[in-house]
């Protein structure tokens, strides 16, 4: 049985991951075998108690370092990306397999430091939007091989910098659409140019292979995660079904713990952070930004 510690109780993800491991009959029946959340740390006492009770987490610690001798792996799930580097570093330093919730960090410099530390300590480290591993996303990406090569496409999802300013702004939700784009079209981004109107952001993303992808970060539209892929042999579209994403993502993390092999490379972990930095830079300068 893999013993997991959760660091950060403010995020609803702390509830989702604990309920699908610890509860016999979790919502939607999405129980994942082979792991239990055994400890939790949070900055807000009442909220932490609430999450522990909901997810039947047996131990609340006053300092996350107390978990070092209690767990086999850790999930750092604070909503604000600036908390991820300081809270995750001690576990990575100790060689404990670590999952950091999206976004990995808000600053590319901190993302690079986490990846460097994980490589130095040979610690399995991953971070991702669970939407990229949702069952219907994986099936959609597999189908795009049938219409390859992909020459154009769209990745759209909600993101509102003002609404989520207390959690780091645009990256807090914008990371989802960015990761879905990278998972579908690859990591060879050459440059991007962003424009904003009425809280909707359109990003023209040029790929090194010549593909052109439109990234929509929607702050003034209905809630949806939408992918379109255009290829030489046809076109496909997909509205992401998030109903299984927490269980799907957790299984990916557990596989990393068991094999010691992260699902994404260090460069793939850093790329979404760099892209979101570039989007904000393009918005502020009005210029195309090379990656």
N, C-alpha and C positions, 0 to 999 in steps of 0.2 A: 504494500500500500504506500503510495507516494504522499508524503505529508507536505501540504502547501501552506505557506503563510501569506496573508494579504496585508499589504502596506498601503493605507489610504482607505478611509471609510466614507468619504464624501460622495463618491461616485456610485451610481446605481449598479455599475459593473461588479462592485464588491458583493452586492446581493445576488446578482445573477450567477457569478462563478461559484459562490458558496452554496447556493440552493441546488445547483445541478450536480454537485459532488456530495453534499451532506444530507440532503433530504431524500427519503425513500420515494416519495411521490411529488417531485417538483412540478411547477407549472408546465403545461404542454407535454409532460412526460419525458422531458429531455434530461434523463439521468445519465451521468458519465461514470463508468466504473473505474476502479483502480487508483483513485485519489480521494483525499479528504482535506478540507481546509481545517487546520488544527489551531491556528492562531491569527489574530488580527491586531493591527495598530492603526489608530486614527488620531487626528489632532483635536477632534471634537468629541468629548466624552459621551454625551447623550446619543449622538448619531452612531458612534462606534458600538455602544450597547445595543442599539436598535438593529444594526446590521448583524451583530453576533447572535442576537436572539432569533432573528429571521432565518439566518443560515445555519443555526445550531452549531456555531463555532465555539468550541469549549474554552478557549483561553484568550483574554484580552491582555496585551502587554503594554507597559507604560513607555517603553523604549523599543524601537524596532530591533535593536541589536540583541535584545533578549531572545529573539527568534533564531539566532544563529545556531543554537544547539538543539532547536526544536523541530526544524523543518528540513526537507530535502530540496525544496524549491520555493521561490517567492514570486508573487505577482504584485508589482507596484502600480497601483491604479488611481492615484490622485488625478483629479480633473485638470489641474493646472500643470502644464508641461514643465514649468520651471522647478517644480518639486521633484521631478523624476531623477535628475542627475544626483543631487545630494542624498536622496533616500535609497537609490539603487546601488550606488557605488560600494558601500560596505559589504553588500551581499556578493557582488561581482568580485570584489577583492578577496572574499573568503571562498570563492570557487563554487558558490551556490547557483545552480541554474536559475536564470532570471527572465521573467516576462515583464516588459514595461508597456503599459497601455498607451494607446495613441494619444497625442503624438509622442514619439520617442523623447524629444526635447523641443523647445521652441527655438533654440540656437544651434546652428550647424556645428559650431565649435564644441559645444557640450556633447552633441551626438558623436562627434569624432573621438572625444575623450573616453566616452563610454565604450565605444567599439575597440579602441586601443587598449583599454584596461582589460576588457574581456579576452582579447587576443593574448595579452601579456600573461594573464592568469589562467588561460585555457578554460575559461568559463563559458558554457553555453548561454548565449544571450539572444533574445528575440523581442521584437515589437511589431505590432501590426493592428490594422483595423480588422476586426473579425469578419467584416463584410466581404473581404477578399477571399475568405475561406468558406463562406456560406455555400451550401450545396448547389444552389442554382447559379451562383457566380462561377464556381469551378466548372460546372457543366457548360455554361456559356463560353468560357474561355477555351475549353476543349473544342467546342464546335467551331470557333473562329479559325482553327487550323484548316478546316475544310474550305474556307474562302480566302486563305492566305495567297500571296502576301497582303497584309493590311496596309492600305494607303491613306486612310482617313478615318475619323471617328469622333465620338462625343463621349465625355464622361461628365455627368451632372449630379449634383447633390447639394443639400442645404449647407449654408455657412453664413453666419452673420457676426461680423466683427464687433459691432456695438452690443448686441444681445449677449455675447459671450466674452465681453471684455474682462470680466472677473476671472475667467479661466484661460486667459492668454489670447483672446481675440480670434482672428480668422483661422488659425491652425486647429483650434479645438474641434471644430466640425469639418473644416475644409480638408483635413487630412483624409477623410473617407473617400471623397471624389478623386483626390490625387492618387491614393493607393490603388483604387479601382482602375484608374487610367494606366498606372505603371504595370499592374498585374495583367492587364489586357493587351497593351501595346508595347510593353517593354520599357527598359531603363535608358535607352539611348537618346535622351532629350538633349537637343542642341541649344535651343533658345526659346524664350517666351516673351509675349507682349500682352499686358493686361489692361483692361478698361472697365470702369464701373459706372453704372447708371441705375438710379433708384434702388441701391443696395444689392443689385445683381452684378456679379463680376464675370466677365467673359475673358478667358485667357487663350490666346492663340499659341499653341505649342508646336514647335517645329522639331521633328526627329531627324537624327543623323542619316537615317535611311531614306529620307525624303517624305515620310508620312507627315500629315498635318492633322492635329487633333484639337478639338475645341473642348476646353475645360470650363464648365459652368459652375460657379460657386454662388448658390442662389440664396440671397437674403430677403428676397421679395417675391416668393413664388411658393406653390404648394410643396409639401414635404415628399420628396421622391429621390431615389438613387437610380439613375438611368444610364445605360450604356448602349451605344450604337457602334458597330464596327462595319466599315466598308472595305471590301477587298477586291482583288482581281476576279474572284470567282463568285461574288455575290455580296449580300449584306445581311446582318443579323442585329437584333436589338434585345435588350433584357432590362426589365424592371427588377431590381435586386429584392429578393425575398429574405428579410432579416430574421425570420421566425426560428431558424435553427443556428444562427451565427455564433452564439455564445458556446454552445456545445461543440460546434464544428471547430471553432478557434481553440477551445480548451484541448481538444484531441490533438491538434497540431502541437501545442505546447507540451503535452504529456509525451508525445512521440519524441520531441527534442530531448526531454529529460531522460528517456529510456535509451536513446541512441547516442546522445551527446552531440548530435548534428543539428545545428540551427537550420530552419527552413529558408532563411534569407541570409545573404552574405552581408558583411559589414557595409559595403558600398550601397547595397539595397536598403539597409536600415537608414543610412544617412540621406539618401536621395530625396525622399519626400520632404524632409526638413529643409534641404537646400532649395527645393522647388517652391515651397511656401515662402521662404525668405525672398526668393527672386520675384514672386508674385507681388509681395508687398513693396519691394523696391521698384518694380515696374509701375505700380499704381502711384507711387509717390513722385517718380521722375517722368513718367509718360514715355519711357524709353524701353526698347527691346533689351532684354537681359540675357546674356550668354551664360550657359551653365558650364 
